[in-house]
Amino acid sequence: MKNVIISYSTYTPTIDAILYQLEKYANIRVHLFGNVENESPEYNSDDIIILINGDKNKYNNAIACHYSLLPAFKSDDPVKQALLEGVKVTGITIYYTGSNKILTQYPVFIKNDTNYVELKQELEYLEQIIFPLVIESIINNTSIDISLLLNNKRGCGGNCGGCNGCKH
């Protein structure tokens, strides 16, 4: 049985989307772990650790999401930094902490009138869609096919926000 540990500081819709994606796997045991100062769950090297909005230095090889196309805007507030720099393209990066190995990236075009709240909401929405696909590809040892998003042939049928069904 493989363990998936989801460590978070704030519960978000991304966690629901990941849980929904993992429901179909009988051989996966999911552990939710809200971040508590100086505490970490016990885990093995073959466990999958997912870090949602938590301390990226807490785990050596967790899977995390950053709201920029790394290596750009490595700050704690990359959305603000992208807007201040006036870039026209940003996005999300799903990567391994520690090694910073990039698993996937997805771009977001910034319109001239886009504000901070709008951009952050769009990036959060993308995180809900892409993070579960990345986790599934790791479990199945397959490549990540982001093109499925463009064709709208994946998702939960509108139940997790991935198809804009619940309008997160």
URBELHU-V405960 format. One record per pair of residues at least 12 apart in sequence whose ideal C-beta (glycine too) atoms are under 10 Angstrom apart, sorted by the first residue. I is the first residue (numbers start at 1). J is the second residue. If there is no record, write none. Layout:
I&J  I&J
//
This chain:
1&25  1&26  1&27  1&28  1&29  2&25  2&27  2&28  2&29  2&30  2&44  2&46  2&47  2&48  2&138  2&139  3&28  3&29  3&30  3&31  3&41  3&42  3&43  3&44  3&46  3&47  3&48  3&49  4&18  4&19  4&22  4&25  4&28  4&29  4&30  4&31  4&32  4&43  4&47  4&48  4&49  4&50  4&63  4&135  4&138  4&139  5&29  5&30  5&31  5&32  5&33  5&40  5&41  5&42  5&43  5&44  5&47  5&48  5&49  5&50  5&51  5&59  5&62  6&18  6&19  6&22  6&30  6&31  6&32  6&33  6&34  6&41  6&48  6&49  6&50  6&51  6&52  6&54  6&62  6&63  6&135  7&31  7&32  7&33  7&34  7&35  7&36  7&39  7&40  7&41  7&43  7&49  7&50  7&51  7&52  7&53  7&54  7&55  7&58  7&59  7&62  7&64  8&32  8&33  8&34  8&35  8&50  8&51  8&52  8&53  8&54  9&34  9&35  9&36  9&51  9&52  9&53  9&54  9&55  9&58  10&34  10&35  10&52  10&53  10&54  11&32  11&34  11&52  11&53  12&52  12&53  12&124  12&127  12&128  12&168  13&124  13&125  13&127  13&128  13&160  13&161  13&162  13&166  13&168  14&50  14&52  14&53  14&65  14&124  14&125  14&126  14&127  14&128  14&129  14&130  14&131  14&132  14&160  14&161  14&168  15&30  15&32  15&50  15&52  15&53  15&128  15&131  16&128  16&132  16&156  16&159  16&160  16&161  16&166  16&168  17&127  17&128  17&129  17&130  17&131  17&132  17&133  17&135  17&155  17&156  17&159  17&160  17&161  17&162  17&166  17&168  18&30  18&50  18&52  18&127  18&128  18&131  18&132  18&133  18&134  18&135  18&136  18&160  19&32  19&132  19&160  20&128  20&132  20&155  20&156  20&159  20&160  20&161  20&162  21&131  21&132  21&133  21&134  21&135  21&136  21&139  21&154  21&155  21&156  21&160  21&162  22&48  22&50  22&132  22&135  22&136  22&139  23&156  24&136  25&136  25&139  25&140  27&139  28&48  28&135  28&139  29&47  30&48  30&50  31&43  31&47  31&49  32&50  32&52  33&49  33&50  33&54  34&52  34&54  35&51  35&52  35&53  35&54  35&55  35&58  37&55  38&58  39&58  40&55  40&58  40&59  41&59  43&59  43&61  43&62  45&60  45&61  47&61  48&61  48&62  48&63  48&135  48&138  48&139  49&61  49&62  49&63  49&64  49&96  49&97  50&62  50&63  50&64  50&65  50&94  50&131  50&132  50&134  50&135  50&138  51&63  51&64  51&65  51&96  51&97  52&64  52&65  52&127  52&131  53&65  53&124  53&127  54&97  55&97  56&76  56&95  56&97  56&98  56&100  57&97  57&98  58&97  59&96  59&97  59&98  60&96  60&97  60&98  60&99  61&96  61&97  61&98  61&99  61&101  62&95  62&96  62&97  62&98  63&94  63&95  63&96  63&97  63&101  63&103  63&131  63&134  63&135  63&138  64&93  64&94  64&95  64&96  64&97  64&98  64&100  64&103  64&131  65&92  65&93  65&94  65&95  65&103  65&104  65&123  65&124  65&126  65&127  65&128  65&130  65&131  65&134  66&78  66&91  66&92  66&93  66&94  66&95  66&97  66&100  66&102  66&105  66&123  66&127  67&79  67&80  67&81  67&82  67&90  67&91  67&92  67&93  67&108  67&119  67&120  67&122  67&123  67&124  67&126  67&127  68&81  68&82  68&87  68&90  68&91  68&92  68&93  68&105  68&108  68&123  69&82  69&87  69&89  69&90  69&91  69&92  69&93  69&102  69&105  69&106  69&107  69&108  70&91  70&92  70&93  70&94  70&95  70&100  70&102  70&105  71&93  71&100  71&102  72&85  72&87  72&89  72&90  72&91  72&93  73&85  73&87  73&90  73&93  74&100  77&116  77&120  78&90  78&91  78&92  78&93  78&120  78&123  79&110  79&116  79&117  79&118  79&119  79&120  79&121  79&122  79&123  79&124  80&116  80&119  80&120  82&108  82&110  82&114  82&116  82&119  82&123  83&110  83&114  83&115  83&116  83&119  83&120  84&116  86&110  86&112  87&109  87&110  88&108  88&109  88&110  88&111  88&112  88&114  89&107  89&108  89&109  89&110  90&107  90&108  90&109  90&110  90&114  90&119  90&122  90&123  91&105  91&106  91&107  91&108  91&109  91&110  91&122  91&123  91&126  91&130  92&104  92&105  92&106  92&107  92&108  92&122  92&123  92&124  92&125  92&126  92&127  92&129  92&130  92&131  93&105  93&106  93&130  94&106  94&127  94&130  94&131  94&133  94&134  94&135  94&144  95&134  103&130  103&131  103&134  103&135  103&137  103&138  103&144  104&130  104&131  104&133  104&134  104&137  104&143  104&144  104&145  104&146  105&130  105&146  106&123  106&126  106&127  106&129  106&130  106&144  106&146  106&149  107&126  108&122  108&123  108&125  108&126  109&122  110&122  121&168  124&161  124&168  125&161  125&162  125&164  125&167  125&168  126&149  126&162  127&161  127&168  128&156  128&160  128&161  128&162  128&166  128&168  129&146  129&148  129&149  129&154  129&155  129&156  129&160  129&161  129&162  129&163  129&164  130&144  130&146  130&149  130&162  131&162  132&154  132&155  132&156  132&160  132&162  133&145  133&146  133&148  133&149  133&154  133&155  133&162  134&146  136&154  149&162  149&163  152&164
//
